[in-house]
Amino acid sequence: MRYLSLTDSDQEAMLAAIGVSSIDELFQDIPGKVRFDRPLDLEPALSEPELVAHLEELAGRNAHTGLELSFLGAGIYDHYVPAIVDAILARGEFLTAYTPYQPEMSQGVLQAIFEYQTAICELTGMDVSNASGYDGTTVAADACYVAKHVTGRTKVVLAEALNPQVRQVVKTYAPGFGLEVVEVPHTDGITDPDDVRKAAEGAACVIFQQPNFFGCLEPALDLAAVANDAEALAVAHVDPVSLGVLEAPGRYGCAIAIGEGQGAGNYQSYGGPHYGFIAMHSDYIRRMPGRIVGETTDTAGERGYVLTLQTREQHIRREKATSNITTNQTLLALAGLAHLSWLGPQGLRELGETCMSLAAYAKERLGLPLVFPDRTTFKEFAVRVGHPAQEAIRAAREQGVHPGYALKRDYSGMEDALLVCVTEKRSLADIDRLAEVLAG
Amino acid sequence: MKLIFEKSQAGRRAGTLPSYDLPPAEVPEELRRGEPPRLPELAEPEIVRHFTALADRTFGVDTGFYPLGSCTMKHNPRVNERVVALPGFRDLHPLQEEDGAQGALELMWRLQEILAEVCGLHAVSLQPAAGSQGELTGLMLMRAYFADRGEAQQRKFVITADTAHGTNPASVTMAGFELKKVETDARGNLDLDDLRAKVNEETAGLMLTNPSTLGLFDEHIEEVAEIFHGAGALLYYDGANLNAVCGISRPGDMGFDIVHINLHKTFSQPHGGGGPGGGPVAVRDILEPFLPAPTVTRDADEFRLDYNRPKSIGKVRGYTGPFGVFVRSYAFIRAYGPELRRMSEVAVLNANYMLSRLRSTYGLPFERLCMHEFVLSARNLKRDHGVNALDIAKRLMDYGFHPPTIYFPLIVPEALMIEPTETEPKETLDAFCDALEKIAKEAASDPEMLKEAPHRRPVRRLDEVKAAKRAIVKYGFDQHPDLRGERAEGETVEAQKGA
């Protein structure tokens, strides 16, 4: 077997040293009845060239965004991933290290996480970020858990214009957390602060998305304000790519900022692995789930980095921990840090503006009725195609174009609504092509 | 070394984007960003140098031996990185229609089938993002199962071993159950008398790692299963140590009803400095209706996502799970085929060989053969020379090794938990054992030198107390405190645990 170094003579010497005569004897503590007495029913081993050929065949049956001209977004985005990201992630030291329990072995990865935490705090306007969460859905459940403990309340309010994937995950976690979930419907594509005001009474937190799932800009300042009036934590689910253009949640009264990091540095990868981010006001630092890296000094007085505030965590606090999280998403978060460093503040602003301008061009070029005509949108917008959106998608894909996401999958009254996403990777000619295809 | 933010110079940049002659984006004034985020401003060469320097200050399995117990730090085959980067996988959108994702769905379906066979169970959900989330999902399944039987109020307690990973009790709380702990007996098995006294009609289930975190297979596992099933409760298998038993003993055959599998341990997803992971859950048929939606199903030659699961606990993560992890793990398993058993055999052989070499120098709490890992105690060195497990760990760094897991499991004083994995050659195992033997001699001859270790790393021992007290968790730009010159004083020794 090509991943094993053991030779026959090694095996002989090792068995002799142990004092047994066969490998089977090593398993003598396993009761006979629970020993597995046949070979595993798996397909035969593949050599490396065969393995690559097999996986190429599987990969070849997927309509990826290099094959279809894609306007699909709805939470996962086809943004450009810079070449340096691939180069940095290919470094074996980053790729094959584990959680930095022994800081003297892991200063590089610890410093990278510290820099990532800094970048997330800068983007969101918050005081403290953890080392990353699983994805943009689970960080919402984490935020609810923090809010429950901070406020002592058990109701959480979700805007219906929050990504349905996020809402579904919060609802799955809610029974175990002892939480009741209340959803506030959207009004013409945005969340009405007056509706939130009523729902937020006695709530632990209010979670809304900016820009929201329809691509519309929410009245974020008012939403945060009504949450704060009710002494519920205001939680904004934000797109990192928007934060060069749109205000940071920390600057308009939010207690917690969360989001899906994928658009910053990660490929779409059929939904993962990606990273979620969660950042909050310093008051809640001891309720933060997951790993946090902090700065300190060594015995020679030199600066260094360690995992810190570990008394929040499962390996110390066990059943009283702030979360059961062990693994975070370091490698994906590192990709995020590399991408954000590549962009810089100017590049991040240009990226947001470019997406927004291209989307505005697309809106006009498509010439289709908008589902929410009065709204300002970011990089996505919803149009009515005049017949079931899923049919429009099928017809367009036959011509090599994926025109977007059928909102009917999550919202009633949206039979013919198509959510179109435009990133910096789509050119004017690409958008013209979409218009042509959708015009039939 | 400077932070990337400290290398930043206003006006520099790396990334460029296409520009179009379009009207500028219009953002309502109150929503427009006021102060720009202070992201680093560097040209590409300096970014590359920065991250290269950080990589140089990081130790991975690629760098050397990494016997971190319970974390299964095996070699990560590079062909897996090649195939995961195929555009058909890497650039596939998760909401692509099913007919445009047949290859991805087939891969997931095949992986589900493989994991069901390895675990000896009926159905699999690949969705959970990590082992800890797999645990939580497993407990949610228990909860849904009992709710369906009208026993939700009654089944309040989940039992864990005193050797359990910290994630087990934490997951119990997050899933809304109450915790009961059961003790370990003199041979390192669950104490059956203690167990019988604690299991009753209020018990929802057991969470157990087998082999345990002591590296020992529970010799009474059949009786344990009878006790729980007899009380109408379920058994949950923490798959952290599955690397010991693939093709040798299956959790389903041991009597477990729910299993989570750590794809980043047993099936070689690289650990990435602390993630990503993958934590699929396999279950017995009675629990299949409750699995997260969607699952991947096969309908003749077509693969589909099945969302129509009325009893499902819901979604635990976005989309269908960490797909890239599935690609790597699938490729890893296909490289072995039915010979996957050999992987576990060699993992167990390597661990027992090291144990046979080290048992005369360090304390062995349980006189048994081990499985894929073993736990030694440095209590003698502490008693005789004042040298503790932490000192030994730090000194191992000077010999070029990553230390083992220390101070875990909690029931072994001055614990050193060593897991070599199957991918290490005998020469490396010998070199590590030589180092541990030398360190035991150094403890007698020069204990102070051990207390000051490491001597050959980029930093000396770091002050964790100060880090927790000051809580400097981001760069403060012109407000950033300068700690240099403040020497480390106290150092906490806290439980240190992987998994």
Chai-1 contact restraints between the chains, C-beta under 6 A:
chainA,res_idxA,chainB,res_idxB,connection_type,confidence,min_distance_angstrom,max_distance_angstrom,comment,restraint_id
A,M1,B,R342,contact,1.0,0.0,6.0,A-B,restraint_1
A,Y3,B,H75,contact,1.0,0.0,6.0,A-B,restraint_2
A,Y3,B,T423,contact,1.0,0.0,6.0,A-B,restraint_3
A,L4,B,V346,contact,1.0,0.0,6.0,A-B,restraint_4
A,L4,B,E422,contact,1.0,0.0,6.0,A-B,restraint_5
A,S5,B,P425,contact,1.0,0.0,6.0,A-B,restraint_6
A,L6,B,V346,contact,1.0,0.0,6.0,A-B,restraint_7
A,D10,B,K426,contact,1.0,0.0,6.0,A-B,restraint_8
A,M14,B,L349,contact,1.0,0.0,6.0,A-B,restraint_9
A,M14,B,Y353,contact,1.0,0.0,6.0,A-B,restraint_10
A,A17,B,Y353,contact,1.0,0.0,6.0,A-B,restraint_11
A,A17,B,S356,contact,1.0,0.0,6.0,A-B,restraint_12
A,I18,B,N352,contact,1.0,0.0,6.0,A-B,restraint_13
A,I18,B,S356,contact,1.0,0.0,6.0,A-B,restraint_14
A,I23,B,E345,contact,1.0,0.0,6.0,A-B,restraint_15
A,L26,B,V348,contact,1.0,0.0,6.0,A-B,restraint_16
A,L26,B,N352,contact,1.0,0.0,6.0,A-B,restraint_17
A,L26,B,L369,contact,1.0,0.0,6.0,A-B,restraint_18
A,D29,B,F217,contact,1.0,0.0,6.0,A-B,restraint_19
A,D29,B,E219,contact,1.0,0.0,6.0,A-B,restraint_20
A,I30,B,F217,contact,1.0,0.0,6.0,A-B,restraint_21
A,I30,B,S249,contact,1.0,0.0,6.0,A-B,restraint_22
A,P31,B,E222,contact,1.0,0.0,6.0,A-B,restraint_23
A,V34,B,S249,contact,1.0,0.0,6.0,A-B,restraint_24
A,V34,B,D253,contact,1.0,0.0,6.0,A-B,restraint_25
A,V34,B,M254,contact,1.0,0.0,6.0,A-B,restraint_26
A,R35,B,S249,contact,1.0,0.0,6.0,A-B,restraint_27
A,F36,B,I248,contact,1.0,0.0,6.0,A-B,restraint_28
A,F36,B,S249,contact,1.0,0.0,6.0,A-B,restraint_29
A,F36,B,R250,contact,1.0,0.0,6.0,A-B,restraint_30
A,P39,B,P338,contact,1.0,0.0,6.0,A-B,restraint_31
A,L40,B,E117,contact,1.0,0.0,6.0,A-B,restraint_32
A,L40,B,G247,contact,1.0,0.0,6.0,A-B,restraint_33
A,L40,B,P338,contact,1.0,0.0,6.0,A-B,restraint_34
A,L40,B,L340,contact,1.0,0.0,6.0,A-B,restraint_35
A,D41,B,E117,contact,1.0,0.0,6.0,A-B,restraint_36
A,L42,B,G337,contact,1.0,0.0,6.0,A-B,restraint_37
A,L42,B,P338,contact,1.0,0.0,6.0,A-B,restraint_38
A,P44,B,G337,contact,1.0,0.0,6.0,A-B,restraint_39
A,A45,B,Y336,contact,1.0,0.0,6.0,A-B,restraint_40
A,A45,B,G337,contact,1.0,0.0,6.0,A-B,restraint_41
A,A45,B,E339,contact,1.0,0.0,6.0,A-B,restraint_42
A,L46,B,R334,contact,1.0,0.0,6.0,A-B,restraint_43
A,E48,B,V79,contact,1.0,0.0,6.0,A-B,restraint_44
A,L51,B,A331,contact,1.0,0.0,6.0,A-B,restraint_45
A,L51,B,R334,contact,1.0,0.0,6.0,A-B,restraint_46
A,L51,B,A335,contact,1.0,0.0,6.0,A-B,restraint_47
A,L55,B,V83,contact,1.0,0.0,6.0,A-B,restraint_48
A,L58,B,G103,contact,1.0,0.0,6.0,A-B,restraint_49
A,L58,B,L107,contact,1.0,0.0,6.0,A-B,restraint_50
A,A59,B,L86,contact,1.0,0.0,6.0,A-B,restraint_51
A,A59,B,G88,contact,1.0,0.0,6.0,A-B,restraint_52
A,A59,B,F89,contact,1.0,0.0,6.0,A-B,restraint_53
A,A59,B,G103,contact,1.0,0.0,6.0,A-B,restraint_54
A,G60,B,G88,contact,1.0,0.0,6.0,A-B,restraint_55
A,R61,B,Q102,contact,1.0,0.0,6.0,A-B,restraint_56
A,R61,B,G103,contact,1.0,0.0,6.0,A-B,restraint_57
A,N62,B,G88,contact,1.0,0.0,6.0,A-B,restraint_58
A,N62,B,L92,contact,1.0,0.0,6.0,A-B,restraint_59
A,N62,B,A101,contact,1.0,0.0,6.0,A-B,restraint_60
A,N62,B,G103,contact,1.0,0.0,6.0,A-B,restraint_61
A,N62,B,A104,contact,1.0,0.0,6.0,A-B,restraint_62
A,A63,B,G100,contact,1.0,0.0,6.0,A-B,restraint_63
A,H64,B,P87,contact,1.0,0.0,6.0,A-B,restraint_64
A,H64,B,G88,contact,1.0,0.0,6.0,A-B,restraint_65
A,H64,B,D91,contact,1.0,0.0,6.0,A-B,restraint_66
A,H64,B,L92,contact,1.0,0.0,6.0,A-B,restraint_67
A,T65,B,D91,contact,1.0,0.0,6.0,A-B,restraint_68
A,G66,B,P87,contact,1.0,0.0,6.0,A-B,restraint_69
A,G66,B,D91,contact,1.0,0.0,6.0,A-B,restraint_70
A,L72,B,H93,contact,1.0,0.0,6.0,A-B,restraint_71
A,L72,B,L95,contact,1.0,0.0,6.0,A-B,restraint_72
A,A74,B,L95,contact,1.0,0.0,6.0,A-B,restraint_73
A,I76,B,P94,contact,1.0,0.0,6.0,A-B,restraint_74
A,I84,B,I47,contact,1.0,0.0,6.0,A-B,restraint_75
A,I88,B,F51,contact,1.0,0.0,6.0,A-B,restraint_76
A,R91,B,A55,contact,1.0,0.0,6.0,A-B,restraint_77
A,G92,B,G60,contact,1.0,0.0,6.0,A-B,restraint_78
A,G92,B,D62,contact,1.0,0.0,6.0,A-B,restraint_79
A,E93,B,A55,contact,1.0,0.0,6.0,A-B,restraint_80
A,E93,B,T58,contact,1.0,0.0,6.0,A-B,restraint_81
A,E93,B,G60,contact,1.0,0.0,6.0,A-B,restraint_82
A,E93,B,T63,contact,1.0,0.0,6.0,A-B,restraint_83
A,F94,B,A55,contact,1.0,0.0,6.0,A-B,restraint_84
A,F94,B,G273,contact,1.0,0.0,6.0,A-B,restraint_85
A,L95,B,P270,contact,1.0,0.0,6.0,A-B,restraint_86
A,T96,B,G60,contact,1.0,0.0,6.0,A-B,restraint_87
A,T96,B,V61,contact,1.0,0.0,6.0,A-B,restraint_88
A,T96,B,D62,contact,1.0,0.0,6.0,A-B,restraint_89
A,T96,B,N76,contact,1.0,0.0,6.0,A-B,restraint_90
A,T96,B,P270,contact,1.0,0.0,6.0,A-B,restraint_91
A,A97,B,T58,contact,1.0,0.0,6.0,A-B,restraint_92
A,A97,B,G60,contact,1.0,0.0,6.0,A-B,restraint_93
A,A97,B,G273,contact,1.0,0.0,6.0,A-B,restraint_94
A,Y98,B,C71,contact,1.0,0.0,6.0,A-B,restraint_95
A,Y98,B,H271,contact,1.0,0.0,6.0,A-B,restraint_96
A,T99,B,G274,contact,1.0,0.0,6.0,A-B,restraint_97
A,Y101,B,Q496,contact,1.0,0.0,6.0,A-B,restraint_98
A,Q102,B,P403,contact,1.0,0.0,6.0,A-B,restraint_99
A,P103,B,L462,contact,1.0,0.0,6.0,A-B,restraint_100
A,E104,B,M397,contact,1.0,0.0,6.0,A-B,restraint_101
A,E104,B,P454,contact,1.0,0.0,6.0,A-B,restraint_102
A,E104,B,R457,contact,1.0,0.0,6.0,A-B,restraint_103
A,E104,B,V459,contact,1.0,0.0,6.0,A-B,restraint_104
A,M105,B,F59,contact,1.0,0.0,6.0,A-B,restraint_105
A,M105,B,H402,contact,1.0,0.0,6.0,A-B,restraint_106
A,S106,B,T58,contact,1.0,0.0,6.0,A-B,restraint_107
A,Q107,B,R57,contact,1.0,0.0,6.0,A-B,restraint_108
A,Q107,B,P458,contact,1.0,0.0,6.0,A-B,restraint_109
A,Q107,B,V459,contact,1.0,0.0,6.0,A-B,restraint_110
A,G108,B,L54,contact,1.0,0.0,6.0,A-B,restraint_111
A,G108,B,A55,contact,1.0,0.0,6.0,A-B,restraint_112
A,G108,B,R57,contact,1.0,0.0,6.0,A-B,restraint_113
A,G108,B,T58,contact,1.0,0.0,6.0,A-B,restraint_114
A,V109,B,T58,contact,1.0,0.0,6.0,A-B,restraint_115
A,V109,B,G273,contact,1.0,0.0,6.0,A-B,restraint_116
A,Q111,B,L54,contact,1.0,0.0,6.0,A-B,restraint_117
A,A112,B,L54,contact,1.0,0.0,6.0,A-B,restraint_118
A,E115,B,L3,contact,1.0,0.0,6.0,A-B,restraint_119
A,E115,B,I4,contact,1.0,0.0,6.0,A-B,restraint_120
A,Q117,B,V473,contact,1.0,0.0,6.0,A-B,restraint_121
A,Q117,B,K474,contact,1.0,0.0,6.0,A-B,restraint_122
A,T118,B,K474,contact,1.0,0.0,6.0,A-B,restraint_123
A,T118,B,Y475,contact,1.0,0.0,6.0,A-B,restraint_124
A,C121,B,K474,contact,1.0,0.0,6.0,A-B,restraint_125
A,E122,B,P37,contact,1.0,0.0,6.0,A-B,restraint_126
A,E122,B,R38,contact,1.0,0.0,6.0,A-B,restraint_127
A,L123,B,P37,contact,1.0,0.0,6.0,A-B,restraint_128
A,V128,B,V473,contact,1.0,0.0,6.0,A-B,restraint_129
A,Y134,B,A129,contact,1.0,0.0,6.0,A-B,restraint_130
A,D135,B,R317,contact,1.0,0.0,6.0,A-B,restraint_131
A,D135,B,G318,contact,1.0,0.0,6.0,A-B,restraint_132
A,T137,B,R317,contact,1.0,0.0,6.0,A-B,restraint_133
A,T137,B,G318,contact,1.0,0.0,6.0,A-B,restraint_134
A,Q165,B,G318,contact,1.0,0.0,6.0,A-B,restraint_135
A,Q168,B,G314,contact,1.0,0.0,6.0,A-B,restraint_136
A,Q168,B,K315,contact,1.0,0.0,6.0,A-B,restraint_137
A,V169,B,K315,contact,1.0,0.0,6.0,A-B,restraint_138
A,K171,B,G314,contact,1.0,0.0,6.0,A-B,restraint_139
A,T172,B,I313,contact,1.0,0.0,6.0,A-B,restraint_140
A,T172,B,G314,contact,1.0,0.0,6.0,A-B,restraint_141
A,T172,B,K315,contact,1.0,0.0,6.0,A-B,restraint_142
A,T172,B,V316,contact,1.0,0.0,6.0,A-B,restraint_143
A,G176,B,M174,contact,1.0,0.0,6.0,A-B,restraint_144
A,G176,B,A175,contact,1.0,0.0,6.0,A-B,restraint_145
A,G176,B,G176,contact,1.0,0.0,6.0,A-B,restraint_146
A,L217,B,L31,contact,1.0,0.0,6.0,A-B,restraint_147
A,L221,B,E30,contact,1.0,0.0,6.0,A-B,restraint_148
A,V245,B,V27,contact,1.0,0.0,6.0,A-B,restraint_149
A,V245,B,R33,contact,1.0,0.0,6.0,A-B,restraint_150
A,L246,B,L31,contact,1.0,0.0,6.0,A-B,restraint_151
A,L246,B,R33,contact,1.0,0.0,6.0,A-B,restraint_152
A,E247,B,L31,contact,1.0,0.0,6.0,A-B,restraint_153
A,E247,B,R33,contact,1.0,0.0,6.0,A-B,restraint_154
A,Y267,B,R90,contact,1.0,0.0,6.0,A-B,restraint_155
A,Q268,B,D91,contact,1.0,0.0,6.0,A-B,restraint_156
A,Q268,B,H93,contact,1.0,0.0,6.0,A-B,restraint_157
A,S269,B,R90,contact,1.0,0.0,6.0,A-B,restraint_158
A,S269,B,F323,contact,1.0,0.0,6.0,A-B,restraint_159
A,S269,B,G324,contact,1.0,0.0,6.0,A-B,restraint_160
A,Y270,B,L92,contact,1.0,0.0,6.0,A-B,restraint_161
A,Y270,B,P94,contact,1.0,0.0,6.0,A-B,restraint_162
A,Y270,B,A104,contact,1.0,0.0,6.0,A-B,restraint_163
A,Y270,B,F323,contact,1.0,0.0,6.0,A-B,restraint_164
A,G271,B,P94,contact,1.0,0.0,6.0,A-B,restraint_165
A,G271,B,Y319,contact,1.0,0.0,6.0,A-B,restraint_166
A,G271,B,T320,contact,1.0,0.0,6.0,A-B,restraint_167
A,G271,B,F323,contact,1.0,0.0,6.0,A-B,restraint_168
A,G272,B,P322,contact,1.0,0.0,6.0,A-B,restraint_169
A,G272,B,F323,contact,1.0,0.0,6.0,A-B,restraint_170
A,P273,B,P276,contact,1.0,0.0,6.0,A-B,restraint_171
A,P273,B,P322,contact,1.0,0.0,6.0,A-B,restraint_172
A,P273,B,G324,contact,1.0,0.0,6.0,A-B,restraint_173
A,P273,B,V325,contact,1.0,0.0,6.0,A-B,restraint_174
A,I292,B,V473,contact,1.0,0.0,6.0,A-B,restraint_175
A,G294,B,A467,contact,1.0,0.0,6.0,A-B,restraint_176
A,G294,B,A471,contact,1.0,0.0,6.0,A-B,restraint_177
A,G294,B,I472,contact,1.0,0.0,6.0,A-B,restraint_178
A,G294,B,V473,contact,1.0,0.0,6.0,A-B,restraint_179
A,E295,B,I472,contact,1.0,0.0,6.0,A-B,restraint_180
A,T296,B,L462,contact,1.0,0.0,6.0,A-B,restraint_181
A,T296,B,D463,contact,1.0,0.0,6.0,A-B,restraint_182
A,T296,B,K466,contact,1.0,0.0,6.0,A-B,restraint_183
A,T296,B,A467,contact,1.0,0.0,6.0,A-B,restraint_184
A,T297,B,D463,contact,1.0,0.0,6.0,A-B,restraint_185
A,T297,B,L483,contact,1.0,0.0,6.0,A-B,restraint_186
A,T297,B,E486,contact,1.0,0.0,6.0,A-B,restraint_187
A,T297,B,A488,contact,1.0,0.0,6.0,A-B,restraint_188
A,D298,B,V459,contact,1.0,0.0,6.0,A-B,restraint_189
A,D298,B,R460,contact,1.0,0.0,6.0,A-B,restraint_190
A,D298,B,R461,contact,1.0,0.0,6.0,A-B,restraint_191
A,D298,B,L462,contact,1.0,0.0,6.0,A-B,restraint_192
A,D298,B,A488,contact,1.0,0.0,6.0,A-B,restraint_193
A,T299,B,R460,contact,1.0,0.0,6.0,A-B,restraint_194
A,T299,B,R461,contact,1.0,0.0,6.0,A-B,restraint_195
A,T299,B,R487,contact,1.0,0.0,6.0,A-B,restraint_196
A,T299,B,A488,contact,1.0,0.0,6.0,A-B,restraint_197
A,A300,B,R460,contact,1.0,0.0,6.0,A-B,restraint_198
A,G301,B,R484,contact,1.0,0.0,6.0,A-B,restraint_199
A,G301,B,G485,contact,1.0,0.0,6.0,A-B,restraint_200
A,G301,B,E486,contact,1.0,0.0,6.0,A-B,restraint_201
A,G301,B,R487,contact,1.0,0.0,6.0,A-B,restraint_202
A,R303,B,R484,contact,1.0,0.0,6.0,A-B,restraint_203
A,G304,B,V459,contact,1.0,0.0,6.0,A-B,restraint_204
A,G304,B,L462,contact,1.0,0.0,6.0,A-B,restraint_205
A,V306,B,L462,contact,1.0,0.0,6.0,A-B,restraint_206
A,V306,B,E464,contact,1.0,0.0,6.0,A-B,restraint_207
A,V306,B,A467,contact,1.0,0.0,6.0,A-B,restraint_208
A,T308,B,A467,contact,1.0,0.0,6.0,A-B,restraint_209
A,T308,B,A468,contact,1.0,0.0,6.0,A-B,restraint_210
A,L309,B,A468,contact,1.0,0.0,6.0,A-B,restraint_211
A,Q310,B,E494,contact,1.0,0.0,6.0,A-B,restraint_212
A,Q314,B,G166,contact,1.0,0.0,6.0,A-B,restraint_213
A,Q314,B,T167,contact,1.0,0.0,6.0,A-B,restraint_214
A,Q314,B,A170,contact,1.0,0.0,6.0,A-B,restraint_215
A,H315,B,G166,contact,1.0,0.0,6.0,A-B,restraint_216
A,H315,B,A495,contact,1.0,0.0,6.0,A-B,restraint_217
A,H315,B,K497,contact,1.0,0.0,6.0,A-B,restraint_218
A,I316,B,E494,contact,1.0,0.0,6.0,A-B,restraint_219
A,I316,B,A495,contact,1.0,0.0,6.0,A-B,restraint_220
A,R318,B,G166,contact,1.0,0.0,6.0,A-B,restraint_221
A,R318,B,P169,contact,1.0,0.0,6.0,A-B,restraint_222
A,E319,B,P169,contact,1.0,0.0,6.0,A-B,restraint_223
A,E319,B,T173,contact,1.0,0.0,6.0,A-B,restraint_224
A,E319,B,L179,contact,1.0,0.0,6.0,A-B,restraint_225
A,A321,B,A170,contact,1.0,0.0,6.0,A-B,restraint_226
A,N324,B,S132,contact,1.0,0.0,6.0,A-B,restraint_227
A,N324,B,T167,contact,1.0,0.0,6.0,A-B,restraint_228
A,N324,B,A170,contact,1.0,0.0,6.0,A-B,restraint_229
A,N324,B,S171,contact,1.0,0.0,6.0,A-B,restraint_230
A,N324,B,M174,contact,1.0,0.0,6.0,A-B,restraint_231
A,I325,B,S132,contact,1.0,0.0,6.0,A-B,restraint_232
A,T326,B,S132,contact,1.0,0.0,6.0,A-B,restraint_233
A,T326,B,T167,contact,1.0,0.0,6.0,A-B,restraint_234
A,T326,B,A499,contact,1.0,0.0,6.0,A-B,restraint_235
A,T327,B,A130,contact,1.0,0.0,6.0,A-B,restraint_236
A,T327,B,G275,contact,1.0,0.0,6.0,A-B,restraint_237
A,T327,B,G277,contact,1.0,0.0,6.0,A-B,restraint_238
A,N328,B,G274,contact,1.0,0.0,6.0,A-B,restraint_239
A,N328,B,G275,contact,1.0,0.0,6.0,A-B,restraint_240
A,Q329,B,G275,contact,1.0,0.0,6.0,A-B,restraint_241
A,Q329,B,P276,contact,1.0,0.0,6.0,A-B,restraint_242
A,T330,B,G272,contact,1.0,0.0,6.0,A-B,restraint_243
A,T330,B,G273,contact,1.0,0.0,6.0,A-B,restraint_244
A,T330,B,G274,contact,1.0,0.0,6.0,A-B,restraint_245
A,T330,B,G275,contact,1.0,0.0,6.0,A-B,restraint_246
A,L331,B,G272,contact,1.0,0.0,6.0,A-B,restraint_247
A,L331,B,G273,contact,1.0,0.0,6.0,A-B,restraint_248
A,L340,B,L39,contact,1.0,0.0,6.0,A-B,restraint_249
A,S341,B,I4,contact,1.0,0.0,6.0,A-B,restraint_250
A,S341,B,P40,contact,1.0,0.0,6.0,A-B,restraint_251
A,S341,B,I47,contact,1.0,0.0,6.0,A-B,restraint_252
A,W342,B,A14,contact,1.0,0.0,6.0,A-B,restraint_253
A,W342,B,G15,contact,1.0,0.0,6.0,A-B,restraint_254
A,L343,B,G15,contact,1.0,0.0,6.0,A-B,restraint_255
A,G344,B,R13,contact,1.0,0.0,6.0,A-B,restraint_256
A,G344,B,L39,contact,1.0,0.0,6.0,A-B,restraint_257
A,G344,B,E41,contact,1.0,0.0,6.0,A-B,restraint_258
A,P345,B,P36,contact,1.0,0.0,6.0,A-B,restraint_259
A,P345,B,P37,contact,1.0,0.0,6.0,A-B,restraint_260
A,P345,B,L39,contact,1.0,0.0,6.0,A-B,restraint_261
A,Q346,B,R13,contact,1.0,0.0,6.0,A-B,restraint_262
A,G347,B,R13,contact,1.0,0.0,6.0,A-B,restraint_263
A,G347,B,G15,contact,1.0,0.0,6.0,A-B,restraint_264
A,E350,B,L17,contact,1.0,0.0,6.0,A-B,restraint_265
A,E353,B,A25,contact,1.0,0.0,6.0,A-B,restraint_266
A,T354,B,L17,contact,1.0,0.0,6.0,A-B,restraint_267
A,M356,B,A25,contact,1.0,0.0,6.0,A-B,restraint_268
A,S357,B,L22,contact,1.0,0.0,6.0,A-B,restraint_269
A,S357,B,A25,contact,1.0,0.0,6.0,A-B,restraint_270
A,Y361,B,L22,contact,1.0,0.0,6.0,A-B,restraint_271
A,Y405,B,L95,contact,1.0,0.0,6.0,A-B,restraint_272
A,E424,B,L17,contact,1.0,0.0,6.0,A-B,restraint_273
